[in-house]
Amino acid sequence: MFEDIFQSSTSVSLLGILVGLLVLHFLYTSFGSKERNEPPGPSPLPLIGNLLQVDLKRIHQSLFHLSKKYGPVFKIYFGIKKVVVLAGYRTVKQALVNHADEFGNREITPIFYDFNKGHGILFSNGESWKEMRRFALTTLKDFGMGKRISEEKIIEECHYLIEEFVKFEGKPFNNTRAIHYAASNVISSIMFGKRFEYKDQIFQAMVERDNETIHLTGSASLQMYNLFPWLGPCLKNWRDVIRNVEAGKTDTRKIIADLKETLDPEMCRCFVDAFLIHKQNLEENELNNSHYHDDNLLYSVTNLFAAGTDTTGITLKWCLLYMAKYPHIQDRVVEELSTVVGSRQVRIEDRKNLPYTDAVIHESQRLANIVPMSIPHTTSKDVTFQGYFIKEGTTVLPLLTSVLYDESEWESPHTFNPSHFLDNEGKFIRRDAFMSFSAGRRVCLGEGLARMELFLFFTSLLQLFCFTPPPGVSEDELDLTPVVGFILSPLPQKLCAIRRQ
């Protein structure tokens, strides 16, 4: 009897302490922030913060809506975690470019740590990140990123992609796999020194696992996992992601091991060779550089493979969907290609003479908005930004949606309008608010390669095929609603690729 009363009393006391701590936290966040002149934002509830005010399946839209009320710099609480949101072109540019050091760190969320364990390029910080990014940039350029050697690899892959499209003889098909295989083979040729056959089962598994992982990473359940990591083993999406990550590492280790066995320091074939040769040279010269180890090689390769596959592949899918949705725009692209290039292979040097086509590709990237919140940053030090105090280590979300749809920068931000990138004479113009690749220290390091791929794949396909909805489906019925995920991809739907006469 006494023990029951004691246990009951203890439970009540613990509950009271928890409630008291939550109330103190609530009061601190509500009033303490005013003393430090922190950014404004909606009032959080104890423990859950502002979770009831956002749609976890469309967080970027919820934050964009909140920015209309609270301004270009505001804070929001995901649970007890405070996040500062940056909205609008001028604010995002000021933070990422003008204050690149203060806003340049990457936030390593629990799921991002599961991916890389703090190694590699995408989800790392400090000296290791600096060295790996510098090495990756140098090596990608050495292997022709943005140069003629990359152009030849992409054009070669265009032919394989076209062969896949031809097989369907104009009948409706889902182009996702073929497009992702093509994009993946371009980065594979740089990473591993070879392309894969589209029927290669290991290659198929690698690509499809990456697609699934990126989709699941943006799911509501994994957003909750980032807030409450102890939930992980209870969540099917988390278990699926971890299974994919481990399988991907196994396949990549096997490819790296095969390259190690045939390594010739006098003949550098690929990124993996370049890393191994550099590591070997450091060891032979007894130079102390602890960053060139197997984990950094493994995770740098998996980072570049995934990024080089999914972002380019998803963007190209959007491009073709927009062409089927807006046939009058597709007709103008084809007319320009016919006039300027004719039937020969399109080359990168043609881009300057294809302003409308270039504008259509850029507008597809802008409207598709495939990475709406960038990858989260953190502040590297205390900073006062636009008059607001932001503490070191605060999570920062550069809301790229608000940049690409900024009403003060784009004439019709919510419609597909290639004129956004054309002057009054029809010449292509660059727009500073075009931040599809982010900006600052964390800008996409494969931007040059991605731009080249999009241009060559898109023009090569438009030269040969007319893209239409399936028979019985009108252009208006094509759905532009994106799939929920870390990267926004089109809904699975079939198109027809009809050979031009």
Phi, psi and omega in degrees: 000311180297320181295322179297316179296319181295315180297319179296317179297319180296318180298316179298319181296316180296320178296319179297319178296317180299313179299318179299317179296320179296320179296317179298318178298318180297315180294322180295315181291329183281320186252327181297326182293330180292323180294326181267003181055050176285165180301153177288174177169170180294146180293131180274154171268152177305139177070309185269350179062234182251023184300332180285348183258003179231151175265110184296343177273343180219056186301319184299324179291319178298317181291322177299318178296318180295328180296333178295329182269319189258354175098182187285345176230112179214164181244154179213152181249122170262100191068230177265004182270123180273134179230134175260129182255133177251125185233143178092148185303310186297319181290315180296317178297316181301320181287307188283333183256306184285333177238048187300320182294314183294326184252017190268354180281154177265137172280128179260089178290165178306319181289325177292325176293321177301325181293312195234351182055029178084004181258182176079210189243312188290319188238059180212167180220180172073201185295325179298314178298315181302315183291318181292321178293316179299315180297316181297316179299313181298315183291318178299321178292321178299327180268016167093017180303120181081006183243181186300325183295322176291322179303317181295320179296319181293317180297320176301316181290330175305319182295320178293320179295318178299319178302321179295318180293323181298326183303334185273355172051040176081359180277156182300137176205158175271118187273005188302307186298311183300317181295316180293323177297319181295312179298319181296323181293331178294312180289329177296322180297331178276317181292313190245355179077017180202160171258164179247150171292143181297339180270357179297117187292325178294317178298314179303315181296319179299313182293314184290327175296317179298317178301313182295318182297316180295323176295312183292330182299332179270003183288157181299322183294323179282337170296319178292323177301320179298331179276325183227080188301335180296345179287341190319298184299342180276349188256124179299318181299321179295315180298320179295318179296314180298320177299316179297316182298314181294319179295320178297319179295321179298313180296318182292320177301321180295317179296317179297318180298319178296320178292325177298318183296331183251016183295131174234109183302341180272353182220094182278115187266337191193181179301314181300315177302314182301318179295312182296320180293318179297317178299318180297318179296321178297317181292319181294327180266009178052040176267133184273103174221101188281358185276343184266080180230172187299323180294317179294326176294310182302309186284330175295318179294314180294324176300309184291323179297312182294313182295321182286342179270305194284314184294317180292315181298315181294319179297318179296323176299317176299316181305313182290325177295318177297324179294320177291327181287323184237078185298332179293328176287319177301319180298321180292322177298312181297320179298317180294317178299318181296319182290317188272319188253324185075222184262355181286169178295132175291140176240161180301325181295344178285342188302321182296339179258008180235061186297321182292316178300315179298320179295321179296318179296314179296319180293326175297317178296317182297308185289326180295323170053054194288337177240077194294335181242018187054196169258132189306143176253170166225155177282138182274348180199167173300138181215142170257118188232122184050037177086356182253143179273128177234121186285150175306137178086003179286135175291134181233130177250106171285108188279090184295332173307316184289340177277311184288341177244021182294117184292340178275353182246333185238135185295320178221076192297337186257010177237159179279108188220093180302339179298345175303334184245022179230142176272186183296339179264005179082013179272147181292137177232140176278145179241127181299331182279003175278093184244041180298335180258017185066201184198167176079207186296333184256017178301147183305121184284347177259021184303315182300318179292317181298317180298319180293316179299311182302316182296311185288318177297312184298310183292321180297320179290319181292332176298324189256335187233148168256125183262125184224161171293164176297156177306137180087355179247128180274164177302323181296335182277348175293129188265122179264008177291126182283156174284139176297132178176173178297324172247136184274112179249161178294154172299146176299117177205150186271147172233164173254136173248099186262126182299134176283147181280000000 
